[in-house]
Amino acid sequence: RGARDLTMMATVPRLLLSLPLLLLPRSSTALTVSGLRASAPASVTARGGARSPSPSLSVIWTPSARGEEGNTPRDEAFGTLDAYCENLYKVTRRKTRTVTAGKLKFGSEHPIVRQTMATTLTADVAASVEQIIKCADEGFDLVRLTVVGMKDAKACHGIKEGLLKKGYDIPLCADMHFQPKVALEVADAFEKIRINPGNFADGRKTFEEMVYETDEQYFAERDYFVEVFTPLVEKCKRLERAMRIGTNHGSLSARVLSFYGDTPRGMVESAIEFADICRAEDYHNFVFSMKASNPLVMVQAYRLLAAEQYRLGWDYPLHLGVTEAGEGEDGRMKSAIGIGALLADGLGDTIRVSLTEDPEHEYKPCNRLAEIGGMRMTPEAAEAQAAVPAYKDSRDIFSFARRAGRLPEQKEGDELDYRGLLNRDGSVLSAVTVEMLREPQTLYKQLGAKTVVGLPFKDISTSDSLLLRTVPAEDDAVARQTLKRLADVAVHAIVPAAALAETPLPGAVPLYTLPEAKGATDAHCVISVRGDETKDELAALAGISHDFLLLDPPAEISRLHASRRLFAMLKELDIDSAVVHHFRPETYPMTELALQMGAQIGGLLCDGLGDGVLVEPVEPTAFALDSVRLASFGLLQGSRMRNTKTEFVSCPSCGRTLFDLQEVTAQISARTGHLPGVSIAIMGCIVNGPGEMADADFGYVGGAPGKVDLYVGKEVVRRAIPNEQACDELIELIKSYGKWKDPEPEEEEGADEAKAEAVAA
């Protein structure tokens, strides 16, 4: 069975290293390759007391990845990790095999599959059929349903029959947790089975500490996995069913957590173990997924899995998704950041955008992200990528570290505080016009500033700086006074140097192009760069005093590759300037703006490349200023940079959900959404609960029908609270940990301008 895969090995030496592994007899108690030892017991004790051959000996296990980097057993057998995508400099779809689920085909030779998940009770056949039809009519290629027990499994037959009677043959996928026997039953009805390595065989939903000091101790658990999982593999192979080996960051088993920690490596190794069992049965009709609610973790895990597949010679498709993304713009933004980052490198064969909304509403963002990914591989996109000058991509994609850009500093003689130009956790710049300056109270509100008797003050989500293309005339007293009041609280205007030369504006920061900046002597300035400058041109930055760079690639070159090139060149030149991404969107709906920002900028921020964002619409009035500002802060928060509001980890609901998730999420968001730095997980059931709550401060989880359990971190602290009391109890819990503050009352419209004038005077 290994012959086909061996032909895909990258080098002859690696192939030769793998041959002893393949030729070992199944009766052997150890597998040895260049000093590798992956032990398993020669036999196990059956329930009746008799000894039987160890089931794990029938599997050729992938060598361990633990140990000193470069010298692990896997490194010795297959070489070190290298590429995670086909081409770093030209977007090329990763080559995969074709996986089939009924009429549907997954893989690089086929269009990206759009899928969603039903929220009905699976046992309610009529409701499930109705919702699946809505999803199919919307355009989805596949619908997944939760299968909790045998009652649901029996209902799956009725759902399939009901759809066929109505003329719908859309493939269906069963979402399985904890129930191997139920999975065997549902395989008779549905075209695809999703199993979670974290709980399919290991049903202990626990965070108890388990100590494994050696690979041998860790591997000893494998006998049970083989016994439990192999029957499903055999049945899926016989019936030509597809499978997804879907790891979730929030539901890694206690065994994996104890050995690998709560890490992308643990996610990948959990999936590889189950893939080894599939491959032992010569079953290859499966895809992988590496989902997490944190886009950074999700991106790292998928890249690591792709890199492992390259070095192992595997070619299984990838299902992309950010789990528990939430609702509305935030949910779409987080999904765009994670999914967009991977599609930008040609990774991904099927996608699902997980929103706390009705499933048919997931189609538009899901389809649009697939389209945006596809647009990176058009002939026009290829020309733009080829137009980026040569460079060496120096990112370390196997470990995350945010690049630390140098922040603006106060200088001798400064009459204003210029340190506020940027925020250390990530900055939002807003493009404003002279017309906006003439309506100061409206502008202050749109910029997110607090006002006291009409005067602005910086708040937690106030724009850090302004881009102003045109300077107000010297006799435009209102506009100039607005700028002065903002500058007094360190919200400064950045203005093209040519405009300032024509109409001076005290305190404004000049904006230069790099060629213009070479003769600049200003105490403070900002420099705009394109990303296609020569090394010598960029080296000149070291001799020019500047506060930060605006990265503004022209339309004729690839933003992704020009940006990566700039950061690589700055690293090579040892230049630590802060870099703000300058994004110029066309006119389209706000939902599209969130997807574009996430896909175009979020992937770069996920690599730690960038210190903020400036969104300057091509048409200045195309978007409301406050909407753009809030979307920009959402981008930073989704990229795990700057928290300006409560972070909600909210699951998308399914048949396991034990309360009305949309209603509860809206209620909790309305009452707790003003707590920046606080993270709340809202989970309909326990499946992903504790794990995702390890990334949250507080958790609200359905524990039983009509009852809610509350968590602090990953520990349950209050159980069986009636639904109608649970939100109040959550707020009391937040208060007891000192993380609550009362919402600030908004100042009434039409602040007293007379008082403002008096204070200013």
PyMOL commands that set and color helices and strands:
alter all, ss='L'
color gray80, all
select helices_A, chain A and resi 3-6+12-23+55-58+73-78+125-138+150-165+180-186+215-219+222-239+249-251+254-260+264-280+295-312+328-343+359-375+379-386+418-421+434-437+440-446+477-488+497-502+514-517+535-543+559-573+590-606+625-638+661-672+689-693+723-736+753-760
alter helices_A, ss='H'
color red, helices_A
select strands_A, chain A and resi 43-45+51-53+99-101+104-106+113-117+142-146+172-176+192-195+242-248+286-291+318-320+350-351+427-432+450-452+455-457+465-468+492-496+509-513+526-529+548-551+579-583+612-615+647-650+679-683+698-704+707-712+715-722
alter strands_A, ss='S'
color yellow, strands_A
deselect
rebuild
show_as cartoon
